[in-house]
Amino acid sequence: MSAVPESEDEPGRFFPLQQGDRVAVTGAAGFIGSAVTRALLAGGTDVVALLQPGADRENVDGLDLECVEVDLRDATGVRKAVDGARVVFHIAALYRFWSADPNEFYDVNVGGTVNVLGAAREAGCDRMVYTSTVGTVGLDRTDSGAPADERDWPRVEHLFGHYKRSKYVAEHEVLRAGAEGLPVVLVQPTLPVGPRDRAPTPTGRIILDFLNGRIPGYVDTSLNVVDVADLAAGHVAALEYGRQGRSYILGGENLSFRQILDALADETGLPRTRLRVPGGLALGAAYVSEVIEGRIAHRPPSVPLEGAKMATTQMIFSDARARSELGYESRPARDALTRSARWFAENGYVSSKRLDRIRWKRPSFEPSE
């Protein structure tokens, strides 16, 4: 992370974390949350990890931190967990493309955020970083090849799915709290990949499906790929250098879906995906999957409608603001994709048949963490 000089017109904006600071992290055992937690521990802070009751703790096992099980929908429990913290990172969210009960997205992503905001305010926290998503950024310009940034507002009808809609509403609750005096900074990750994506997330599943031979074709879309470790460093930089109430896209490289699949093929030696699937066909398959699997069988659709709609848009972004104001940096997307692929391969996510076919292009590549 390169140094960022303190702004002359904003004296005191630099907010350095100190060794021994008590830092509360929601979703600390999750994919992004565990990466942020490790970055904080490396800096010498005392982390209290807020974990969903019954959540998989494997990502934080063995780390020197305090764990508190609390449901974000429990306002009293959240207040107790955050009490005494100087800083809060609110990272936890319900991140998936489908749920049998859509209200869950709003109860967790909006109601939970309101509870964390209230807890941070009551605890007198000096600053809170809220993890949103680039899914709340408008994409009107991207079809012409121009990357979107924090200034692009979305059309409501383009907020595909309850995940994006609930995060959009939650963002406004954070901004409302900021306008009322709570010190807040927002970060908007793009497409994070890398180690410890145990669920896996919808983004990690793209890589895992390729490794297991489950992507027969590609659609004409583009994505912005970032390594989760760089994303974690960006969270800390947003805390230390971010401006009050300001949003920062944390991203990496913009690549077409085909470029992503080709990079994975090059790095693993697995066959390339050559069939281009028309967007209309992908949408049609998603609607059928939504009705038959989602509404009738009440199970997650094999082809999520939200994912299919996203695949019809060009999701390219500029993180110039974060690089300029926070000193944010990211590694090449190919390295991020390879780290993710290696972690899945090393941790039992890839079928033995496909694993036997992998021939890594870089045998001495940095090992997965």
Protein Blocks (a to p, Z undefined) as FASTA:
>chain_A
ZZddddfklghkaccddehiacddehklmmklmmmmmmmmmnopacdddddehiafklmg
oiacddddddfklmklmmmmmgopabdcdfbccddfbdfblmlmmmmmmmmmmmmmmmmm
mnopabdcddddfklpcfklmmnopacdfklccdfklmgcjklmmmmmmmmmmmmmmmno
pacdddddfbdedehilkbcfklmmmmmmmnopafbccddddddddfklmmmmmmmmmmm
mcehiacddddddddfklmmmmmmmmnopacdfbdcdfklmmmmmmmmmmmmmmmnopac
fbdfklmmmmmpccdddfklmmmmnopacddfklmmmmmmmmmmmnopacfklmmmpccf
blmgccdZZ
